[in-house]
């Protein structure tokens, strides 16, 4: 199942402006790879950043949101950002489902 992780931080806690956040960000990549296996996440599909919006968007294939939640805590994402975990559907699958209903 695909999930979107939307992590938003304030300009004050942005890694560009905050040394503690910068240290966390620089360690996230190595921690992420270990944490994905540890928390039974199937795959990191994509990791994107919108610098001016102070938002990270991470697409994960996982069995449940609870594993993603503990991963976000484990790697430090939740230390600097408010995190929202949202189930995602592929557009074509939604269209297929809608087409089958009355």
Secondary structure, 3 states (H helix, E strand, C coil): CEEEEEEECCHHHCCCCCHHHHHHHHHHHHHHHHHHHHCCCCEEEEEEEECCCCEEEEEEECCCHHHHHHHHHHHCHHHHCEEEEEEECCHHHHHHHHHHCC
